[in-house]
């Protein structure tokens, strides 16, 4: 599929990858990736397992170096020794690891000390973030935390410096439905205040909060666009509900030149079409020719999941 | 060295609140407390084994003195405590990399050099403080048991061993920064120590390299004057070199 991009590599992006390749021996984890994330966006970084999402995040955070190409975060080249950008970034890895002998509050205060926050600010932020993470009053050492508690503490520590850029690697994967909703609400609340770059394989999460997404597959960005645009590019689907011989109607629709595929559940036929106008014009006639009656005719917005499967599947 | 101070404080607190506080200090303090007592009773124990148990043979032993108590201390430092250090320090850097805590810290304003050097400094502080406490306990115990405990014969071997321990700390920091496994790093340390013990059979190495510090504490206690200038100078140089190498190696590593 043709690559879709809306954010040019401009140099003023919050995140900018230019021709980034990362190899591990003979394995190409990232293959000449170009990506620009504009400031203030909630950016979803999607891809199946092994696509290269975590590798990309390790490059963004300076934990690894690209084999070729350049990585800029908040305008600064990653790995050039300039600390000004790293102080404005919050990061949550996919499996956050803490010092088990600390309490949650101690870890947040430790993180605050690394950012050299004034003591009063550190205590105040730690209090607010522990409250938001549902960990206020928890005196247990982190070693005794559940995975969900660690994940919530991980999000709290990523916010301790009030970052301009928040990088989250699968932030909701270990959370229960309520915790997931709270985290997504928190991410949505940052819209316009900070740039949020989060990787996920939970497409419903990206669909819920993202302004813009990129889809990575086998180390290549196969799509990058605002979420509405990416949906519309995936083609239109039309749902047709009939009375009469729905099977005959489906077979007739499948033979139309604009039809890319059909699925049927009882009397409801979902049609994938490359030309919505032609479908709107022809379907009523096809239904009438099959001596069936038209009950409902509507356009169906594709879900991100359907787009994702379509894109990743077409690259296979 | 961005972030050195807060990370060093964390390291010291971690030492005080985890198993680290029990391992090295426990070993050193137990030896320090029991050394003078053992030195006092050992001749009696051996004499009690004579007679019937040794087929009528009689063991002739001189009366123990403060020097025997100090000899126990020196022997324990140069053998058991050194081995404990080599094993304990294997995880200095590697355990944080392996657990993922290093990645959490190094994505904040903490440079890799600060990370490595804060760890080495905290290890050095623990070793120094523990050794000094152990030396004071040995001195007090010796005074209590033997009624005499000169300071200089205890201080000189202890100081020389501390110089060697600084090299052990730096070397183990380097080993731990190079490999991902704490036990692998400990293995490297133990291997190098075994190699150094073999090299100590070579006179030139004893006079000019850190190998000379292996036997120097016992020699000083015995009233000898072992060559120290070159071994101390090369130990200091190698300690600095190992720390620089640890910083460079860790800075190049991908986490």
HADDOCK unambig.tbl for C-alpha pairs under 7 A between the chains (distance, minus, plus):
assign (segid A and resid 61 and name CA) (segid B and resid 107 and name CA) 5.96 0.50 0.50
assign (segid A and resid 63 and name CA) (segid B and resid 254 and name CA) 5.64 0.50 0.50
assign (segid A and resid 63 and name CA) (segid B and resid 255 and name CA) 5.17 0.50 0.50
assign (segid A and resid 64 and name CA) (segid B and resid 254 and name CA) 4.69 0.50 0.50
assign (segid A and resid 64 and name CA) (segid B and resid 255 and name CA) 6.31 0.50 0.50
assign (segid A and resid 83 and name CA) (segid B and resid 109 and name CA) 6.50 0.50 0.50
assign (segid A and resid 86 and name CA) (segid B and resid 108 and name CA) 6.18 0.50 0.50
assign (segid A and resid 86 and name CA) (segid B and resid 109 and name CA) 6.08 0.50 0.50
assign (segid A and resid 87 and name CA) (segid B and resid 108 and name CA) 6.48 0.50 0.50
assign (segid A and resid 87 and name CA) (segid B and resid 109 and name CA) 5.80 0.50 0.50
assign (segid A and resid 97 and name CA) (segid B and resid 99 and name CA) 6.62 0.50 0.50
assign (segid A and resid 97 and name CA) (segid B and resid 100 and name CA) 5.29 0.50 0.50
assign (segid A and resid 97 and name CA) (segid B and resid 101 and name CA) 5.00 0.50 0.50
assign (segid A and resid 97 and name CA) (segid B and resid 104 and name CA) 6.98 0.50 0.50
assign (segid A and resid 98 and name CA) (segid B and resid 101 and name CA) 5.60 0.50 0.50
assign (segid A and resid 99 and name CA) (segid B and resid 101 and name CA) 6.92 0.50 0.50
assign (segid A and resid 113 and name CA) (segid B and resid 6 and name CA) 6.09 0.50 0.50
assign (segid A and resid 114 and name CA) (segid B and resid 3 and name CA) 5.85 0.50 0.50
assign (segid A and resid 114 and name CA) (segid B and resid 6 and name CA) 6.11 0.50 0.50
assign (segid A and resid 114 and name CA) (segid B and resid 108 and name CA) 6.69 0.50 0.50
assign (segid A and resid 114 and name CA) (segid B and resid 109 and name CA) 6.05 0.50 0.50
assign (segid A and resid 114 and name CA) (segid B and resid 110 and name CA) 6.77 0.50 0.50
assign (segid A and resid 115 and name CA) (segid B and resid 108 and name CA) 6.99 0.50 0.50
assign (segid A and resid 115 and name CA) (segid B and resid 109 and name CA) 6.11 0.50 0.50
